[in-house]
Amino acid sequence: MVFDLELLESLYRQFNRREHVHPDPLEFLYAYPDVRDREIAGLVASSLAYGNVRQILNSVGFVLKQLTSSPRSFLQEATFADLKKRLDGFKHRWHTGDDLSALLTGIKSIIEEHGSLESCFSAGVQKKEDDLTGALAFFVNQLIAHAPSMKQNLLPRPENGSACKRLWMYLRWMIRSDDVDPGGWSRFSPSQLLIPLDTHMFRVARMFRMTRRDQANLKTAQEVTRKFKKIIPEDPVRYDFVLTRPGIWKKKGLLSINHQSWRPE
């Protein structure tokens, strides 16, 4: 089986719509019209996007509720002690309220230093790279440096060879802009994104002969992205949403994939 542009565009036109987003942590971002709030909410939502989908939505919803309607304004005034108190008893699989408090304190410090998460990410861009892997590595290392008590697997590092699915998903949300992805980061191009490669997209890619690799790692994500770039160079992750929605594939009679859980990548 091989993908062609007509099939992909048909799926995109029919199913790349906001009514198909639920259940997905992306849906929380629509509540934040200000990009400086959205970039914080998106990083929280993507960081917790592993495990049972119901648990993901409950966990993301709980944390974002603590940050009020304006996460940026809240963090400007909040201390680590404030966050620990609000998130006391929180647990999402193996990550705790202390981990989220550390992450949010790191986000606060990054914003104080760079002005925004987007500005911090932009500071790591390497001009000779075709994609944003180097900038992502810089961004993650900056956050980890400002949140030393956080379990580091909450934010995987690209330099360790991880596909970093949750982080590329976050970048897709923030850089692309259409009926599904809200966008808001204007300094980058969708052409610089990598496919958020989880086990489900990996299965799709292998089924459609986009890779023969046996691991869903960074090299595989880069290979699959190159294949999509041959189809649509300016926006290789355009079809990520519609290719990873089980209801869409089942309705089309093409493929059935169990999406009850996301693994941290």
Buried (B, 14 or more C-beta within 10 A) or exposed (E): EEBEEEBBBEBBEEBBBEEBBEEBBBBBBEEBEBBBBBBBBBBBBBBBBBBEBEBBBEBBBBBBEBBEEBBBBBBEEBEBEBBBEBBEEBBBEEBBBBBBBBBBBBBBBBBEEBEBBBBBBBEBBEEEEEBBBBBBBBBBBBBBEBBEEBBBEBBBBBEEEBBBBBBBBBBBBBBBBBEBBBBBBEEBEBBBBBBBBBBBBBBBBBEBEBBEBEEBBBEBBBBBBBBBBEBBEEBBBBBBBBBBBBEBBEEBEBBEBEBEBBEBB
